[in-house]
Amino acid sequence: MRESETKTDRRTFLAGSAAVIGAAVIPNAVSYARILGANDRISLAHIGIGNRGQELDWIIAQHKIDKNVEMTAVCDLWNMRRDRAVKENTKYYGRAPRAFEYLEEIDGRGR
């Protein structure tokens, strides 16, 4: 019998197929384990954004990748400071944080 005419039984075929499929799936499964979810991110609300607050925003932004942290809300009574903080944090993170005038609005209790 020539080599090209040999028959492969079902068990051998399935075992070989499973090995090939497994080799293709494992790299994808490993890469999914490295994806950080929303529960892995530290989400901060910055309350009271004066001159020192601007510096704090910058310091936090320096750790956005290695600590997976993001400023997602800013709060200040003065709209000028709020608007400036939204603009700066948008530059740091690529999306605007939510802006609040009063502390009570952040957690949804209202004023």
N, CA, C and O atoms as a GROMACS GRO file, in nm:
protein
  444
    1MET      N    1   0.084  -0.117   0.000
    1MET     CA    2   0.000   0.000   0.000
    1MET      C    3   0.089   0.123   0.000
    1MET      O    4   0.183   0.133   0.079
    2ARG      N    5   0.059   0.216  -0.088
    2ARG     CA    6   0.137   0.338  -0.093
    2ARG      C    7   0.097   0.431   0.022
    2ARG      O    8  -0.012   0.419   0.078
    3GLU      N    9   0.188   0.524   0.055
    3GLU     CA   10   0.163   0.616   0.168
    3GLU      C   11   0.041   0.703   0.146
    3GLU      O   12  -0.032   0.730   0.241
    4SER      N   13   0.016   0.747   0.024
    4SER     CA   14  -0.098   0.834  -0.005
    4SER      C   15  -0.230   0.761   0.008
    4SER      O   16  -0.335   0.823   0.021
    5GLU      N   17  -0.225   0.626   0.003
    5GLU     CA   18  -0.348   0.548   0.012
    5GLU      C   19  -0.378   0.503   0.153
    5GLU      O   20  -0.479   0.435   0.174
    6THR      N   21  -0.296   0.536   0.252
    6THR     CA   22  -0.323   0.492   0.389
    6THR      C   23  -0.444   0.564   0.442
    6THR      O   24  -0.467   0.681   0.414
    7LYS      N   25  -0.521   0.492   0.519
    7LYS     CA   26  -0.643   0.549   0.574
    7LYS      C   27  -0.616   0.594   0.717
    7LYS      O   28  -0.541   0.531   0.791
    8THR      N   29  -0.680   0.705   0.753
    8THR     CA   30  -0.669   0.756   0.888
    8THR      C   31  -0.799   0.725   0.960
    8THR      O   32  -0.908   0.755   0.910
    9ASP      N   33  -0.787   0.667   1.077
    9ASP     CA   34  -0.910   0.638   1.151
    9ASP      C   35  -0.962   0.765   1.218
    9ASP      O   36  -0.890   0.864   1.232
   10ARG      N   37  -1.085   0.761   1.256
   10ARG     CA   38  -1.152   0.879   1.310
   10ARG      C   39  -1.084   0.932   1.437
   10ARG      O   40  -1.071   1.053   1.454
   11ARG      N   41  -1.042   0.843   1.524
   11ARG     CA   42  -0.978   0.884   1.650
   11ARG      C   43  -0.849   0.961   1.624
   11ARG      O   44  -0.824   1.062   1.689
   12THR      N   45  -0.768   0.917   1.532
   12THR     CA   46  -0.642   0.984   1.498
   12THR      C   47  -0.671   1.121   1.436
   12THR      O   48  -0.605   1.220   1.468
   13PHE      N   49  -0.769   1.124   1.347
   13PHE     CA   50  -0.806   1.250   1.283
   13PHE      C   51  -0.853   1.353   1.385
   13PHE      O   52  -0.810   1.468   1.381
   14LEU      N   53  -0.941   1.313   1.476
   14LEU     CA   54  -0.994   1.405   1.578
   14LEU      C   55  -0.885   1.453   1.673
   14LEU      O   56  -0.883   1.570   1.710
   15ALA      N   57  -0.796   1.365   1.711
   15ALA     CA   58  -0.687   1.404   1.801
   15ALA      C   59  -0.597   1.507   1.733
   15ALA      O   60  -0.558   1.607   1.794
   16GLY      N   61  -0.564   1.484   1.607
   16GLY     CA   62  -0.481   1.580   1.533
   16GLY      C   63  -0.551   1.713   1.514
   16GLY      O   64  -0.489   1.818   1.526
   17SER      N   65  -0.681   1.709   1.482
   17SER     CA   66  -0.759   1.832   1.463
   17SER      C   67  -0.768   1.912   1.592
   17SER      O   68  -0.756   2.034   1.591
   18ALA      N   69  -0.790   1.843   1.702
   18ALA     CA   70  -0.801   1.911   1.831
   18ALA      C   71  -0.670   1.981   1.866
   18ALA      O   72  -0.672   2.091   1.920
   19ALA      N   73  -0.558   1.919   1.836
   19ALA     CA   74  -0.428   1.981   1.864
   19ALA      C   75  -0.409   2.108   1.782
   19ALA      O   76  -0.359   2.208   1.833
   20VAL      N   77  -0.449   2.103   1.655
   20VAL     CA   78  -0.434   2.220   1.568
   20VAL      C   79  -0.527   2.332   1.615
   20VAL      O   80  -0.485   2.448   1.623
   21ILE      N   81  -0.651   2.300   1.645
   21ILE     CA   82  -0.747   2.400   1.692
   21ILE      C   83  -0.703   2.459   1.825
   21ILE      O   84  -0.711   2.580   1.845
   22GLY      N   85  -0.658   2.374   1.915
   22GLY     CA   86  -0.611   2.422   2.046
   22GLY      C   87  -0.494   2.517   2.034
   22GLY      O   88  -0.487   2.616   2.107
   23ALA      N   89  -0.404   2.489   1.943
   23ALA     CA   90  -0.288   2.577   1.923
   23ALA      C   91  -0.331   2.712   1.869
   23ALA      O   92  -0.267   2.813   1.897
   24ALA      N   93  -0.439   2.715   1.792
   24ALA     CA   94  -0.487   2.842   1.737
   24ALA      C   95  -0.565   2.923   1.840
   24ALA      O   96  -0.565   3.046   1.834
   25VAL      N   97  -0.631   2.857   1.934
   25VAL     CA   98  -0.717   2.925   2.031
   25VAL      C   99  -0.639   2.977   2.151
   25VAL      O  100  -0.672   3.084   2.203
   26ILE      N  101  -0.540   2.907   2.196
   26ILE     CA  102  -0.467   2.944   2.318
   26ILE      C  103  -0.407   3.084   2.313
   26ILE      O  104  -0.421   3.156   2.412
   27PRO      N  105  -0.342   3.129   2.206
   27PRO     CA  106  -0.289   3.267   2.206
   27PRO      C  107  -0.398   3.372   2.224
   27PRO      O  108  -0.376   3.472   2.291
   28ASN      N  109  -0.516   3.350   2.165
   28ASN     CA  110  -0.625   3.445   2.182
   28ASN      C  111  -0.675   3.447   2.326
   28ASN      O  112  -0.702   3.554   2.380
   29ALA      N  113  -0.687   3.333   2.389
   29ALA     CA  114  -0.734   3.326   2.526
   29ALA      C  115  -0.636   3.396   2.621
   29ALA      O  116  -0.678   3.464   2.714
   30VAL      N  117  -0.508   3.380   2.597
   30VAL     CA  118  -0.407   3.445   2.680
   30VAL      C  119  -0.415   3.597   2.664
   30VAL      O  120  -0.402   3.670   2.762
   31SER      N  121  -0.435   3.645   2.541
   31SER     CA  122  -0.440   3.789   2.520
   31SER      C  123  -0.563   3.851   2.586
   31SER      O  124  -0.556   3.965   2.632
   32TYR      N  125  -0.675   3.779   2.593
   32TYR     CA  126  -0.794   3.831   2.660
   32TYR      C  127  -0.770   3.847   2.811
   32TYR      O  128  -0.831   3.934   2.873
   33ALA      N  129  -0.685   3.768   2.868
   33ALA     CA  130  -0.656   3.778   3.011
   33ALA      C  131  -0.585   3.908   3.044
   33ALA      O  132  -0.590   3.953   3.159
   34ARG      N  133  -0.519   3.970   2.946
   34ARG     CA  134  -0.447   4.094   2.971
   34ARG      C  135  -0.533   4.218   2.958
   34ARG      O  136  -0.488   4.328   2.992
   35ILE      N  137  -0.656   4.205   2.910
   35ILE     CA  138  -0.743   4.320   2.891
   35ILE      C  139  -0.802   4.360   3.025
   35ILE      O  140  -0.861   4.279   3.096
   36LEU      N  141  -0.784   4.487   3.060
   36LEU     CA  142  -0.837   4.537   3.186
   36LEU      C  143  -0.982   4.580   3.166
   36LEU      O  144  -1.014   4.649   3.069
   37GLY      N  145  -1.066   4.542   3.257
   37GLY     CA  146  -1.206   4.579   3.249
   37GLY      C  147  -1.235   4.704   3.330
   37GLY      O  148  -1.146   4.761   3.394
   38ALA      N  149  -1.360   4.745   3.327
   38ALA     CA  150  -1.401   4.865   3.400
   38ALA      C  151  -1.379   4.848   3.551
   38ALA      O  152  -1.352   4.947   3.619
   39ASN      N  153  -1.392   4.728   3.602
   39ASN     CA  154  -1.372   4.707   3.746
   39ASN      C  155  -1.226   4.715   3.786
   39ASN      O  156  -1.195   4.725   3.905
   40ASP      N  157  -1.137   4.711   3.690
   40ASP     CA  158  -0.994   4.720   3.720
   40ASP      C  159  -0.944   4.864   3.716
   40ASP      O  160  -0.829   4.890   3.752
   41ARG      N  161  -1.026   4.958   3.671
   41ARG     CA  162  -0.986   5.098   3.657
   41ARG      C  163  -1.022   5.175   3.784
   41ARG      O  164  -1.127   5.154   3.844
   42ILE      N  165  -0.932   5.265   3.822
   42ILE     CA  166  -0.960   5.355   3.934
   42ILE      C  167  -1.020   5.481   3.876
   42ILE      O  168  -0.957   5.550   3.797
   43SER      N  169  -1.142   5.510   3.915
   43SER     CA  170  -1.215   5.625   3.864
   43SER      C  171  -1.222   5.730   3.974
   43SER      O  172  -1.272   5.703   4.083
   44LEU      N  173  -1.171   5.850   3.945
   44LEU     CA  174  -1.164   5.955   4.047
   44LEU      C  175  -1.257   6.071   4.015
   44LEU      O  176  -1.281   6.104   3.899
   45ALA      N  177  -1.309   6.133   4.120
   45ALA     CA  178  -1.382   6.260   4.109
   45ALA      C  179  -1.299   6.363   4.183
   45ALA      O  180  -1.264   6.344   4.299
   46HIS      N  181  -1.268   6.472   4.115
   46HIS     CA  182  -1.186   6.578   4.175
   46HIS      C  183  -1.278   6.689   4.223
   46HIS      O  184  -1.350   6.750   4.144
   47ILE      N  185  -1.274   6.715   4.352
   47ILE     CA  186  -1.362   6.814   4.414
   47ILE      C  187  -1.277   6.932   4.461
   47ILE      O  188  -1.184   6.915   4.539
   48GLY      N  189  -1.312   7.052   4.413
   48GLY     CA  190  -1.237   7.172   4.448
   48GLY      C  191  -1.114   7.187   4.363
   48GLY      O  192  -1.006   7.140   4.400
   49ILE      N  193  -1.127   7.253   4.250
   49ILE     CA  194  -1.020   7.258   4.152
   49ILE      C  195  -0.962   7.398   4.145
   49ILE      O  196  -1.000   7.478   4.059
   50GLY      N  197  -0.871   7.427   4.235
   50GLY     CA  198  -0.802   7.556   4.230
   50GLY      C  199  -0.668   7.539   4.162
   50GLY      O  200  -0.650   7.448   4.080
   51ASN      N  201  -0.573   7.625   4.195
   51ASN     CA  202  -0.440   7.615   4.135
   51ASN      C  203  -0.371   7.484   4.172
   51ASN      O  204  -0.307   7.422   4.088
   52ARG      N  205  -0.384   7.443   4.298
   52ARG     CA  206  -0.325   7.316   4.339
   52ARG      C  207  -0.396   7.199   4.272
   52ARG      O  208  -0.336   7.096   4.243
   53GLY      N  209  -0.522   7.218   4.248
   53GLY     CA  210  -0.600   7.113   4.182
   53GLY      C  211  -0.553   7.085   4.041
   53GLY      O  212  -0.553   6.970   3.996
   54GLN      N  213  -0.513   7.189   3.970
   54GLN     CA  214  -0.461   7.169   3.834
   54GLN      C  215  -0.337   7.081   3.838
   54GLN      O  216  -0.320   6.991   3.755
   55GLU      N  217  -0.252   7.106   3.934
   55GLU     CA  218  -0.130   7.027   3.947
   55GLU      C  219  -0.164   6.882   3.981
   55GLU      O  220  -0.102   6.790   3.928
   56LEU      N  221  -0.260   6.863   4.068
   56LEU     CA  222  -0.302   6.728   4.104
   56LEU      C  223  -0.358   6.653   3.982
   56LEU      O  224  -0.329   6.535   3.964
   57ASP      N  225  -0.437   6.722   3.900
   57ASP     CA  226  -0.488   6.660   3.777
   57ASP      C  227  -0.375   6.612   3.689
   57ASP      O  228  -0.381   6.502   3.634
   58TRP      N  229  -0.271   6.694   3.676
   58TRP     CA  230  -0.156   6.658   3.594
   58TRP      C  231  -0.083   6.538   3.652
   58TRP      O  232  -0.044   6.447   3.578
   59ILE      N  233  -0.066   6.536   3.784
   59ILE     CA  234   0.004   6.424   3.850
   59ILE      C  235  -0.074   6.294   3.829
   59ILE      O  236  -0.014   6.190   3.797
   60ILE      N  237  -0.205   6.298   3.847
   60ILE     CA  238  -0.287   6.179   3.827
   60ILE      C  239  -0.278   6.132   3.681
   60ILE      O  240  -0.270   6.012   3.656
   61ALA      N  241  -0.278   6.224   3.589
   61ALA     CA  242  -0.272   6.188   3.446
   61ALA      C  243  -0.140   6.117   3.412
   61ALA      O  244  -0.137   6.037   3.319
   62GLN      N  245  -0.034   6.145   3.485
   62GLN     CA  246   0.093   6.079   3.460
   62GLN      C  247   0.087   5.930   3.494
   62GLN      O  248   0.171   5.853   3.448
   63HIS      N  249  -0.011   5.890   3.573
   63HIS     CA  250  -0.024   5.750   3.616
   63HIS      C  251  -0.140   5.679   3.548
   63HIS      O  252  -0.180   5.570   3.590
   64LYS      N  253  -0.196   5.739   3.443
   64LYS     CA  254  -0.314   5.682   3.380
   64LYS      C  255  -0.289   5.543   3.322
   64LYS      O  256  -0.380   5.460   3.321
   65ILE      N  257  -0.171   5.516   3.275
   65ILE     CA  258  -0.144   5.386   3.214
   65ILE      C  259  -0.091   5.285   3.316
   65ILE      O  260  -0.144   5.174   3.326
   66ASP      N  261   0.011   5.322   3.392
   66ASP     CA  262   0.070   5.224   3.483
   66ASP      C  263  -0.018   5.191   3.602
   66ASP      O  264  -0.007   5.082   3.657
   67LYS      N  265  -0.105   5.281   3.644
   67LYS     CA  266  -0.196   5.254   3.756
   67LYS      C  267  -0.341   5.239   3.712
   67LYS      O  268  -0.429   5.212   3.794
   68ASN      N  269  -0.367   5.256   3.581
   68ASN     CA  270  -0.501   5.246   3.524
   68ASN      C  271  -0.601   5.334   3.600
   68ASN      O  272  -0.702   5.286   3.651
   69VAL      N  273  -0.571   5.462   3.605
   69VAL     CA  274  -0.650   5.559   3.678
   69VAL      C  275  -0.702   5.665   3.581
   69VAL      O  276  -0.635   5.698   3.483
   70GLU      N  277  -0.820   5.718   3.609
   70GLU     CA  278  -0.879   5.821   3.524
   70GLU      C  279  -0.964   5.916   3.606
   70GLU      O  280  -1.036   5.874   3.697
   71MET      N  281  -0.955   6.044   3.574
   71MET     CA  282  -1.040   6.146   3.636
   71MET      C  283  -1.171   6.148   3.557
   71MET      O  284  -1.174   6.196   3.444
   72THR      N  285  -1.277   6.097   3.616
   72THR     CA  286  -1.404   6.085   3.543
   72THR      C  287  -1.506   6.191   3.583
   72THR      O  288  -1.610   6.204   3.518
   73ALA      N  289  -1.477   6.267   3.688
   73ALA     CA  290  -1.568   6.374   3.729
   73ALA      C  291  -1.489   6.486   3.794
   73ALA      O  292  -1.390   6.463   3.863
   74VAL      N  293  -1.535   6.608   3.771
   74VAL     CA  294  -1.477   6.726   3.836
   74VAL      C  295  -1.589   6.806   3.899
   74VAL      O  296  -1.702   6.808   3.849
   75CYS      N  297  -1.558   6.870   4.011
   75CYS     CA  298  -1.660   6.943   4.085
   75CYS      C  299  -1.600   7.070   4.144
   75CYS      O  300  -1.498   7.067   4.212
   76ASP      N  301  -1.665   7.182   4.116
   76ASP     CA  302  -1.624   7.309   4.175
   76ASP      C  303  -1.741   7.407   4.165
   76ASP      O  304  -1.820   7.402   4.070
   77LEU      N  305  -1.752   7.495   4.264
   77LEU     CA  306  -1.860   7.594   4.262
   77LEU      C  307  -1.842   7.695   4.150
   77LEU      O  308  -1.940   7.745   4.094
   78TRP      N  309  -1.718   7.726   4.115
   78TRP     CA  310  -1.691   7.826   4.012
   78TRP      C  311  -1.689   7.758   3.876
   78TRP      O  312  -1.612   7.665   3.851
   79ASN      N  313  -1.776   7.808   3.788
   79ASN     CA  314  -1.784   7.745   3.656
   79ASN      C  315  -1.657   7.764   3.574
   79ASN      O  316  -1.625   7.680   3.489
   80MET      N  317  -1.583   7.871   3.598
   80MET     CA  318  -1.458   7.893   3.527
   80MET      C  319  -1.358   7.781   3.559
   80MET      O  320  -1.291   7.729   3.470
   81ARG      N  321  -1.350   7.745   3.686
   81ARG     CA  322  -1.260   7.635   3.726
   81ARG      C  323  -1.309   7.501   3.673
   81ARG      O  324  -1.229   7.419   3.629
   82ARG      N  325  -1.439   7.479   3.679
   82ARG     CA  326  -1.497   7.354   3.626
   82ARG      C  327  -1.464   7.338   3.479
   82ARG      O  328  -1.418   7.232   3.434
   83ASP      N  329  -1.490   7.444   3.403
   83ASP     CA  330  -1.466   7.438   3.259
   83ASP      C  331  -1.319   7.414   3.226
   83ASP      O  332  -1.286   7.338   3.135
   84ARG      N  333  -1.232   7.478   3.301
   84ARG     CA  334  -1.088   7.459   3.280
   84ARG      C  335  -1.047   7.314   3.312
   84ARG      O  336  -0.966   7.255   3.240
   85ALA      N  337  -1.103   7.260   3.418
   85ALA     CA  338  -1.071   7.122   3.457
   85ALA      C  339  -1.122   7.022   3.353
   85ALA      O  340  -1.055   6.923   3.323
   86VAL      N  341  -1.240   7.046   3.300
   86VAL     CA  342  -1.294   6.958   3.195
   86VAL      C  343  -1.202   6.962   3.073
   86VAL      O  344  -1.170   6.858   3.016
   87LYS      N  345  -1.161   7.080   3.035
   87LYS     CA  346  -1.074   7.097   2.917
   87LYS      C  347  -0.940   7.025   2.937
   87LYS      O  348  -0.893   6.953   2.849
   88GLU      N  349  -0.878   7.046   3.052
   88GLU     CA  350  -0.748   6.985   3.080
   88GLU      C  351  -0.757   6.833   3.087
   88GLU      O  352  -0.674   6.763   3.029
   89ASN      N  353  -0.858   6.781   3.157
   89ASN     CA  354  -0.871   6.636   3.170
   89ASN      C  355  -0.910   6.570   3.038
   89ASN      O  356  -0.874   6.455   3.014
   90THR      N  357  -0.981   6.641   2.954
   90THR     CA  358  -1.012   6.589   2.821
   90THR      C  359  -0.883   6.573   2.741
   90THR      O  360  -0.867   6.476   2.667
   91LYS      N  361  -0.793   6.667   2.757
   91LYS     CA  362  -0.663   6.659   2.690
   91LYS      C  363  -0.584   6.539   2.742
   91LYS      O  364  -0.518   6.470   2.664
   92TYR      N  365  -0.590   6.513   2.872
   92TYR     CA  366  -0.513   6.403   2.930
   92TYR      C  367  -0.568   6.266   2.893
   92TYR      O  368  -0.491   6.174   2.864
   93TYR      N  369  -0.701   6.251   2.893
   93TYR     CA  370  -0.762   6.118   2.879
   93TYR      C  371  -0.834   6.094   2.748
   93TYR      O  372  -0.874   5.981   2.719
   94GLY      N  373  -0.851   6.197   2.668
   94GLY     CA  374  -0.919   6.178   2.540
   94GLY      C  375  -1.070   6.180   2.549
   94GLY      O  376  -1.138   6.162   2.447
   95ARG      N  377  -1.124   6.200   2.666
   95ARG     CA  378  -1.269   6.216   2.682
   95ARG      C  379  -1.296   6.305   2.802
   95ARG      O  380  -1.217   6.311   2.897
   96ALA      N  381  -1.408   6.374   2.796
   96ALA     CA  382  -1.439   6.474   2.898
   96ALA      C  383  -1.495   6.408   3.025
   96ALA      O  384  -1.578   6.318   3.018
   97PRO      N  385  -1.448   6.455   3.141
   97PRO     CA  386  -1.509   6.408   3.266
   97PRO      C  387  -1.644   6.478   3.285
   97PRO      O  388  -1.670   6.583   3.227
   98ARG      N  389  -1.728   6.419   3.366
   98ARG     CA  390  -1.855   6.483   3.399
   98ARG      C  391  -1.827   6.602   3.490
   98ARG      O  392  -1.740   6.594   3.577
   99ALA      N  393  -1.900   6.709   3.472
   99ALA     CA  394  -1.877   6.831   3.551
   99ALA      C  395  -1.996   6.853   3.645
   99ALA      O  396  -2.112   6.845   3.604
  100PHE      N  397  -1.966   6.881   3.771
  100PHE     CA  398  -2.068   6.905   3.873
  100PHE      C  399  -2.038   7.034   3.948
  100PHE      O  400  -1.922   7.070   3.970
  101GLU      N  401  -2.144   7.104   3.986
  101GLU     CA  402  -2.127   7.225   4.064
  101GLU      C  403  -2.124   7.194   4.213
  101GLU      O  404  -2.048   7.256   4.288
  102TYR      N  405  -2.205   7.099   4.256
  102TYR     CA  406  -2.215   7.067   4.398
  102TYR      C  407  -2.173   6.922   4.425
  102TYR      O  408  -2.198   6.833   4.344
  103LEU      N  409  -2.109   6.901   4.538
  103LEU     CA  410  -2.062   6.770   4.578
  103LEU      C  411  -2.176   6.667   4.580
  103LEU      O  412  -2.156   6.552   4.540
  104GLU      N  413  -2.291   6.707   4.626
  104GLU     CA  414  -2.403   6.613   4.639
  104GLU      C  415  -2.449   6.558   4.503
  104GLU      O  416  -2.509   6.451   4.498
  105GLU      N  417  -2.422   6.629   4.396
  105GLU     CA  418  -2.464   6.584   4.264
  105GLU      C  419  -2.381   6.467   4.214
  105GLU      O  420  -2.427   6.392   4.128
  106ILE      N  421  -2.262   6.451   4.265
  106ILE     CA  422  -2.171   6.345   4.217
  106ILE      C  423  -2.229   6.208   4.245
  106ILE      O  424  -2.229   6.123   4.156
  107ASP      N  425  -2.276   6.185   4.363
  107ASP     CA  426  -2.326   6.051   4.396
  107ASP      C  427  -2.476   6.035   4.369
  107ASP      O  428  -2.534   5.932   4.402
  108GLY      N  429  -2.538   6.136   4.309
  108GLY     CA  430  -2.678   6.123   4.268
  108GLY      C  431  -2.780   6.159   4.374
  108GLY      O  432  -2.900   6.147   4.350
  109ARG      N  433  -2.736   6.203   4.491
  109ARG     CA  434  -2.831   6.238   4.597
  109ARG      C  435  -2.899   6.372   4.570
  109ARG      O  436  -3.004   6.403   4.626
  110GLY      N  437  -2.838   6.452   4.483
  110GLY     CA  438  -2.896   6.584   4.453
  110GLY      C  439  -2.870   6.682   4.565
  110GLY      O  440  -2.810   6.649   4.667
  111ARG      N  441  -2.915   6.802   4.543
  111ARG     CA  442  -2.893   6.909   4.640
  111ARG      C  443  -3.015   6.935   4.720
  111ARG      O  444  -3.014   7.022   4.807
   0.00000   0.00000   0.00000
